């Protein structure tokens, strides 16, 4: 279904206004985001997504509304994996909590730009070269298998090729300079570790996008639905990070649940020309897997590795 350009303009204007309010008003000064503040913003973004979902229902009908909600749920769940990585990166570089919001804000801006490119490129590929749907499906299937087998793998920020390449051309300070990404020392311009963290967050999100975009394309190929559900999931990522950072280690089974979800949507894509799984079944399956993995994580403690 074609979406009139005016709706794209209105939605993106809304996003820009919310981002301006976020950085220019509510987080004008660097400060440590409290759990209460993070939870408030998390509920605000979820509420706005549900309101938009309701508008989709009255505008386009039940099918499109279900596609938006399922896509939003998948992207929201997959974004939790981003949070695990964010925690490891911030811990590795010893970034104080009061500076983390700024990094995540600009990281989200970059993520939005990359997701737009991925979404339109992905939809265009599926429209012109239908066989690519089997490639996307296989990618998701094997990514899910790999995630299931290596759900507790660690990252090594110092081995990131993008960071290594950047350091060859731009000098980097050993310590932070408050919330600055760049600073001048004796007339020479230096990047700070805070900017390295931003690079890492952008590159890891790029990797996650390779999984998440095909996952939502398995649910719907409507560009507006794919884009808006992605945007709402990403915009709520920062507040979700601060809300869960202290307790996310308790959801130790969630990675396995996400792996199962990726395998499922991969199979859904591969079988689309032979058997189309109804969106209602997909939503029920995905919601059940995610909620079950969270419940079991809280119910059973992870065995410590000795």
Steps between C-alpha positions, in 0.01 A plus 500: 500500500643836394523761776449865397813709544322730746483215757874443467557871558272514805654191659860615449410847628361334814824302543716811460289694752527218756876475450537878537298492823706208625846650452417873506258509793491187716869408470659835434765438766688174548365316800457148629164369382307352792300179473181698565576743215594214268183305580288812443650555153475130422126505572464824303655343188298180539181706547576708188565182300166353613318824416656493154403132472140600575514765227627236257203280595240768420691623194606175334313224683572205725753324276733800475462571871599142584800527268613820671459353849678174409784692333528732798508205740772324300714814471449583869605151603802496271605842633554339840805330349629850421471584868724206596763634259461861619565390857818315399627797297431760771654273764809430290569873448391599854247754372314673788120473493457876461672492158332185368178674396682734261680209334178302464313803365742550212526125460125485450517778238753296304294185547190669358690609189645152447163331555335724237763398245468131591119507491463662159783291354348182643149571373637597156696174480196292593284681245745469209671172591251281680753220551684719752225418748654152526843657560360720778316204648811282498703784655252529787483123545875451529542817709246360746688168515828683554348722770360194677843337508689813599245695704753583771786609275696809593612789285852641474473876432876538457492253210225682309640565146318834467655625825845378392465677165382822670797502740743484209388841375365680807685522834295402803541625857555253781238659723155656465455876462159529662227441237713608203549278195800709388742730679807710422831444674785742419321604183457142379157341465441170681206264517400383846411147616139620497515527122650151475203373698265675254680330208464162668131551568439604138690202355333248734159643412588458134565132569171468689316671213611219268287269717215724607404647161455161328310386811237770462492457119387145572195649671415777254655670197300819537772764521301733726415223748857367501646847545266627771515182710881511478513866597278456805707204618828691456376824657408313817833318513692759705244522780466120497877473540506718812195320639649152454877558528511394863284188468537384140746228605202324660341442156762238420264286289377787282782454248382144443144624457614756244693227319182294471311807371763559229487134394119522484487815285773353280287190438198726447688682223626181335151347494313815393436375144384159621324569828423847634490502879216733613616814677285408802691172541832679462408757764383231742812287450745792534325644807489155663870428440616839627275504809588138583876566477463803728285307751738203510799736537342653809379163629831313471841642584785458254764249606833665560790381285789377706 
